[in-house]
Every structure is written in structure tokens, then in C-alpha cells.
């Protein structure tokens, strides 16, 4: 008799993944079987508090009743039509997303990387058609330390050599300047510049928060030079940092021309992403210019519409603000010698580990042993980004285990 997945234990799952799967990830050795709220169970029956939330995709936690109900209802109707036809969910979904974001038009895709690729194509075509940039000369200024995905074009402007090595030749047209330095962005603008693209907080780079006023300055610079200002909110958007979108920390004066969204947009159930923009910018796309078989499918749109309703009405931004401050204060109070800095906004928190201590993964493995799941970023930062439905009592439970692990670290010999 063959062994079913539900009969298999951790070691067998790890063996199968190693033997038959591509080795493009290095996950912690835990095999999750089920989840509810901020908690998951593995195949051994162990319980863990998830403090990563799939890099913000699970802002609503696991098995949320409203999202499960929406998915089940739509599964029993129609799941996919392709964009060759209309479906009864995509129009209302576009309106809901425009109402939430304050933009005029939305273009759905599947992943965050696809949303960023879409924004790149949109900016280039806008540059040629609206700004009058010479053919094939468009430039988009990016920030060093960026993470917008791992597609061929996107890794061309990455400054992480692991993302680039072995994957050239690289796509040209992406000058790089330091993150957080608005003056450097302005100095890099030429007659061929069509856009500036930034993350409001660099999550993958270690939860790097820019100086106050940075995004507002970029907005002013882009307006001055007739350049599109595009913000990648795939990880930071949808209440993660204490606002619907992280750029809103600087007010409406920082509003971008376009925004990339993903992850939590699908409620942690389905993959859906989007670019939202001003109509004048979005209208450079014409039938046949861009698309996706699954982009805007009725299943994803139905679930996403419920997720957006929860974003607007369930007080998640306020929870992120209050619980994030509580969490950061608890972490700072530990006073662990291994910790160099604690930074972040809302429930997006980075704990920088000093270079003479074990790498961040060592701490993540210690937390796993204590029943807490999180992930390292760039080897020296512990990233905490729990579901926004987490309770303060659950954060306190976690801190009772995080603090001893942080304090247990000894300097490297």
C-alpha cells in the first residue's frame, strides 16, 4: 500500500522535496499541515505561532471564515474564464480596488513580480507615447538594495549578486542610486527617464525604513521632471505598516502615479496582484499589449473583494500600529547583546544582529524549537511580520520564548 501525504512524517516530506523538488529554497525543517488564525500545526502534531505570514500574504491569518466562504462559493460557480470573455467578478473587483487605493484604473495579474513587470512596461510605453522619449531609450531609476521579484528583467536591476549570478545577459535601462537619498534620484534623471520605482520600506533587504519625508521628496522631484513615481507595495501594502499603504505615512503629498500590489490582495488563499494607476497612464495599454490567462480570474477576484472589504472595515491598520509598537518595545526591552538595531513600522519588524554573533538563521532555528516561525533577511536580520489578526497575548507568549533565545547567543569565536 502506498503512503499517503497525511501518513508521512517530517523526515519523509523533507526527503521527497530534496529528491524531486528544485533546490531553489532553504526552508526551515518544519512541514506545515494546517493553520488557523496566527497558528499552524505540522505533520507531527506540533503547534507553532507564525510570525512571518508568508511575507505579508497571510495578513488575515489562516482559515479565515469569510475568505473560505467566498472561495467556496465561487468554486461552485466558475473559477476561470480567461480574459477572452468577461466575468461577473472582475468589474466589481476593479472598482473595489480603485475605491480602496484612490486610483482610476486597475490591471490584475497573478504575482507581485508580474505586477512590477507590468509597471515597468506601462512606464516605458508612457515614456514613449506621452513624454516623447526616443524609441528604446527609456530609463527607470531604481534603488540599490531593492527587491521587486526574481524575473529576468527584475534581477537585472538587483544589487544582490545571488539573484544575478548565472542569469545574464541583463536588461539595460535601470540606473541605480542609494535608497533613502532623494537627491541622488534627482541627480540621476535625464531626458530619457520615464519613472522612479521604490519600495516605501525595503523589506527583503532587512526592513530598511527611509528617512522621514523621503517619499514626499520623490513625489516632488518626479512632478518637477515629468517622471512617473511608482511605489511597490507588494509586501508593505494592505495595512501591514499601519496604513492601507505604506506611502500614506507621509500623507497625500506623497501619492504616487502608480502602485504595485500583491500578496495579501488574495487573502492568503489565491494568487492575485495588480497595478493601479491614473487613467492617463494606464491607457497606454491597448488590447493585446499585455495580459495573463489567469489574471483577473473570477475565483481570485471574488476572494480579493472580501479581503479588501476586511481591509477597509476590520481595523487592521490600527491593529498593526498598536501591536507593532507593543512588539518593538518588548524586543527593545530585552537588551540582548547580540542585537544591533530594531526597526520597522506596524507589524513589519526587523531585528539586526551584530556581525560578530551567529547569523539570523541560527536565531530562527532557535525560535522554531520554541514554537515560533519566522525568517531571516540578508543573513543578518530576523524578520517578524505576523498575521495582522494576531492578539497581544500571543505576541507576549512569543516574547517569553524570543527573549531567552536572543539572550542565549554567544559571540563568534
SULHU-V220225 format. One record per backbone hydrogen bond with DSSP energy under -0.5 kcal/mol. CO is the residue of the C=O (numbers start at 0). NH is the residue of the N-H. Records with the same first field share a line. If there is no record, write none. Layout:
CO->NH, NH
This chain:
3->6, 7
8->12
9->13
10->14
11->15
12->16
13->17
14->18
15->19, 20
16->20
21->23
27->29
29->31
30->42
33->40
35->38
36->61
37->49
38->35
39->47
40->32, 33
41->44
45->41
47->39, 49
48->50, 372
49->386
50->384
51->54, 55
52->55, 56, 57
53->56
55->58
57->60
58->387, 388
61->36
63->67
64->68
65->69
66->70
67->71
68->72
69->73
70->74
71->75
73->76, 77
78->298
81->84
86->90
88->92
89->93
90->94
91->95
92->96
93->97
94->98
95->99
96->100
97->101, 102
104->276
106->274
108->272
110->114
111->115
112->116
113->117
114->118
115->119
116->120
117->121
118->122
119->123
120->124
121->125
122->126
123->127
124->128
125->129, 130
126->131, 132
133->136
138->193, 194
140->196
141->176
142->145
148->147
150->154
151->155
152->155
153->156
154->157
158->160
159->162, 163
160->164
163->166
172->139
174->141
176->143
177->180
179->181
180->184
181->185
182->186
183->187
184->187, 188
185->188
189->192
191->138
193->227
194->140
195->229
196->142
197->231
199->209
200->202
201->206, 207
202->205, 206
206->208
207->201
210->213
212->216
213->217
214->218
215->219
216->220
217->221
218->222
219->223
220->224
221->226
222->225
227->195, 229
228->256, 257
229->197
230->232, 259
231->199
232->236
235->240
236->239
238->241
239->346
242->238
243->237, 238
244->247
245->248
246->249
247->250
250->253
251->254
256->277
257->230
258->275
259->232
260->273
261->264
262->265, 267
263->266
265->268, 269
269->271
272->108
273->260
274->106
275->258
276->103, 104
277->280, 281
278->282
280->283
281->284
285->288
293->296
296->300
297->301
298->302
299->303
300->304
301->305
302->306
303->307
304->308
305->309
306->310
307->311
308->312
309->313
314->318
315->319
316->320
317->321
318->322
319->323
320->324
321->325
322->326
323->327
324->328
325->329
326->330
327->331
328->332
329->333
330->333, 334
331->334
335->338
337->353
340->351
342->349
344->347
347->344
348->383
349->342, 351
350->381
351->339, 340
353->356
355->411
358->361, 362
359->363
360->364
361->365
362->366
363->367
364->368
365->369
366->369, 371
367->370
370->48
372->50
374->382
376->379, 380
377->379
378->359
379->352
380->376, 382
381->350, 383
382->374, 384
383->348
386->389
390->393, 394
391->395
392->396
393->397
394->398
395->399
397->400, 401
398->402
400->404
401->405
402->406
403->407
404->408
405->408
409->357
